[in-house]
């Protein structure tokens, strides 16, 4: 149970790292790939260090979740400001 809780806490961390890369000038079309890479790294190194396949799968879910959460939040705030 603790792994799942900490795994969800990694999603905002991935969003922050991707935002940092964006501010350093990384092209916007590369940011989702960076999110996936951060997720896979976190999954393999932190969540499932002994099972690489499971780490990659969980990492993909983390990266995709972070990318989707960022995108949906951005779209929501852009609609409210118009």
Secondary structure, 3 states (H helix, E strand, C coil): CHHHHHHHHHHHHHHHHHHHHHHCCCCHHHHHHHHHHHHHHHHHHHHCCCCHHHHHHHHHHHHHHHHHHHHHHHHHHHHHHC
